[in-house]
Amino acid sequence: MNRILIVKPSSLGDVVHALRVVRQIKVKFPKCEIHWVIKSGLEGILESVKWIDRYFIFKRGKGIIAYLSLISEIRKFEYDYCLDLQGLLRSSIITKSSKSKLKLGRSDGREFSTLFYKTVESKFKNLEVHAIDRLTPFLSELGIIKFDESLPLDLKANSRVKNTVQATSIILFPESRRNEKIWPFFEELANWILKEYNFNVFIAGNHKDNRFSACQDLRGNIALGNLPEVVSNASLIICNDSAPLHIASALRKKMIALFGPTEPIKYGPYPIDHQNNIIIRSPTRRIDEIQIGDVKSAIKCLLSDNTNTTD
């Protein structure tokens, strides 16, 4: 096998899922070139894995000329396989247009995408399973029957990172793309951690505000390609259902994941029962009804093997 094209432009968390699966292809075929179609702004996460040989930028919203130019660039290469892991019309047209011997895509593809590739059927088709488990059947299509089912992923910064986050640090990610997935008590929690533990508390994300004045605010200051190293240096990650959850999961970091309307079994850390994970799900599916006391208890549990508490 010489070359594979992966069509998985977005979103960040889903790209991390795909990377964990595609890593097993690289393990099985180490000399194979992996090319990837990625949305503009997300390419840093591909650079952090070091084994993606080339990527093509999908400029969403830039019009038909940019889209056709992308397809033209892709068609300069020949592939043994093209895997559409996105399952949307725009990704399936890219897959169909590629010079690939075999074009495979998701059986649950939307927007008539399944008309443009050979569908990869899943034994989980009618079951509620993790998003990653929807992608692993692609491995068997490539003849990969036995693989590391924990799907490890080594993520490193694509440039030198100032060593700000130390091992005695807790990182809070208080953001999510949807308001209904945002737990509203992160500031209160941060103040409690600072009072109870000798840990530095960092706030990470994209949107700065005037909250968390007692913490070290990294929001807007971390390039995506450097985020994995920042996460890997921390003792504990606390986050909503968001992309940093999946980066922390891939790195096997101790993590508390807060869920409201979404299903942890489908969108939580993987594997969901890993000993480093504590998942707190609102019984009413309203994330603001997760009690801060439950989060405090989870912190004490995960940090119980640390000796740097002030208690």
N, C-alpha and C positions, 0 to 999 in steps of 0.2 A: 504494500500500500504506500503510495507516494504523497498524496495530498488530499486534505478534507477541508471543505468549507462549512463553517457553522454560521447559520443565520439566526441570531438572537440579539436584536438591537437593544432591547430594554425589557423590563425596568431593572434598576441596579440589583435589587434582591434576587430577581429571576435570573439575571446574568451570573450571579454568584452560584445559584443552584446549578445552572448549566455548566459552569466551570468545574464544579465538583464531579459531574458526570463525565465531561469531556476529558478530564485529567486521566481517567482510566483508559481512554483510547491512547493517549500519549504514553502511558505506562506499557500498554500492550504492544504498541508500534512506535518505539522511541525515535525512529528515523523519519517518521511521517511528519510532513508539514501541516500545521494547523493554521488556517486562515479564518477570520471572523468578521462578520458584519455587526458593527456596534453603533449605537446612537451617539451623535456628537455630545461631548461632555462626560461620557462614561468610559472613554478609552483608557483612563488611568487605571481602572481595575484590571484590565487586560495586561497592562504593562507590569503590574505587580506580581504576576505569576511567572514571568520570564520564559515561558515555553510557547507562547503564541508567536508564530513566525511573521505574521502580517495581519493587519486589520484594515478594514474599509469603513469609512465614516458615513453613516446614514444621517443625512441632514433633514430631520423631520420638519415639515412645515416650510421648506425652502422651494417647493414647487416641482413641477414635472421635469424641468431641465436638470436640476440637481439629481433627481431620482434616476433619470436615464443616464446621466454621467456616471453615477455609481454602478449601474448595471454594466456600462461599457468598460469600466475599470475591472470589474470582476471577470468579464468575459475574456480578458487577456490571459487567464489561467485555465488550465484543465484540471479537473478534480476526479478522484475515484468516487467520492461521495459528497453530496451536499445534504446537510441535515437542517431542516427548518424546525427549530425548537421553539419558534414564536407562535406559529399557527394563525397568522392573520393574512389578509389579502396582499398587503404590501410585501410581506416576507415571502409569501408563496410565489409571487411573480418573480422576485429575485431568484428564488430557488429554481423555478422553471426556466429562467433565462440563463442560468449558469451552464457552463460546459462541464457537466458532471455525468459520469457513467450511470450513477444511480442517485435518484433524488427522493429523499425520505422526509416525511413530515408527520406531525401529530394527528392522531385519529380524531381528536377533539377540537381540531382547528375550526375557526370561525370565519365568517365573511366569504364562504365558498372556497376557502383556501385548500380544502382537501381535493379539489378538482385538478390541482397543479402538481401533485406529487403522489408517490406511493405511500399510503398511510401505514404507520407503525402501530399495530394494535397493542393494547395494554390489558393485562388480566385484571387490572383495577378499574376498568372503564366505568362501571356503575357503582363504585365504592368511593367513600370519602377517605382519601389517602393524601399523603404529603405531596406537594408540588414536585419534589425531586423524584418521587416514585413514578410520576408520569413520564419522566425522561429516561429512566434506566432501561426500558425496553429497547431503546436505540442501540444499546451496547450489544445485545444479542444479534441484532441485524448485521452488525459488523463482525460477528463471530466471537464476541467476547462473552463467554458464559460464566467464567469464574472471575470475580474481581473483589476488591476490598469494599465491602458493603457499607463501611463507615464513611466512605468517600472523602478521604482526607484531602486537604488543599493547603499548600504552602504559599502564603501570601507575604510578599516583602515590599518595602518601599522602593519606588523607582528612582529615588534620589536620596541623598543624605538627609536624615531628619534630625532636627535639633532635639536632643534627648530630654524633652520636657516631662513626659509622662514616665514615672518610675514605677517599680513594682509595688510600692506602697501607695497606689493611687486607685481611685474609683472614678469611672467615667459614667456620667449620666447623658443619655440621648433623649431629651424631652420632646422631640419633634416626630412627626409622621406626616405623610402626604394628605391624609384625611383627618379632619378635625375630630371625628368621632372615635379615632384611635389614639387620641392624645390624653394621657393621664394628667390631671390638672394639679397634682400635689408634689411635683418634683422639687419645687423650691423649699417647701416645708421639709421634705425628706433630706435635701442637701444640708440644711441647717442642723438637722438631727445628727447626720453622719459626722459633721464637723465637730459637734459637741461630744459625741460618744467615742469616736475613733481617732487615732493618730494617722489618719490618711489624708492625702491631698485629694480634693474633689474637683474634677474637671467637668466642664459642660461643653458638649460637642454638638455640632449641627451646622445649619446654614444661616439661621436668622437670629441676629443679636437683638436683645432688648435690655431693659434696665433691671431685670431680675438677676438673682444669683450673684449679688455683689460680693459675697464672702468667698466665692469660688474662683477658680482660674478658668476664664472663659476662652475657649478655643474656637468658638463658632465663627465660621467664615474664614478661618486661618489655616485649615488643613486641606491640602490638595487631595483629591480622591485617591491618587496613586500612593499617597503616604498614610492614608487612614488605616490600612491593615497593620502597619507597624505601631501606630499609636494605640490601637486596640490591643495588640499583642503584649504591650508593655504594662498594661493595667492588671490589677488584682481582681477587679470585678467590673462587669458592665451591667447597667440597668437601663432598659429601653422599652419603648412601645413596640408594637408590630411595625417594623420599619427595616430598611436595608442594613443598618448597623447590626441588627440582631443576627442576620444571616452571615455577615462577616465574622462576628464573634463566634457563631456556631461553627463555621468552617475552621476557625483557629482553636476550637475546643476551650474557649475561655469560660471562666465562671460567669454565669449570666442569670439575671432575673428578667424575664420577659413578661410584659403586662398586656393582656388581651381583653378587649371589649367585644365589639361586634363580629370579629373574625374568628375563625376556627383554628386553634393551635395545632390540631392534628393535620391540617392542610398547610398552614403557613408558619408554624413554629420552628424552633431549632431542630436540627436533624443530626442524628436520630433523636427523636423527641424525648426518649427516656434516658439520655446520657446523664451521668451522675453530676455533671457540672451545670445542668439546667434546673432552674426552678421557674415554672410557668404559673402565673397567677391569672386566672380567668374570672371576670366578673360573672356572678351567677345570673345576673339579669341582662347580660350583654351590653350594659352601659358601663363604660370604662371608669367613669367618675364614681362608681359605687365600689371600686376596689379600695379596701380599707388600708390606710397607711400603716396600721399596726401589722397587717399581714406582710407588707413589704419589709418592714423592720425585722420581723421574725425570719424572713427569708435571708436577709443580709446577715443576721447573726448565725444562721445555719451555715451559709457558704463561707463565712470568715472564721468559723470556729477553730480552724487549724492554724490561724494566725495569732501571734502573740502581741501585736501592737494595738491592742484596745486599751482605752483609758479606764475601763471599769475595774 
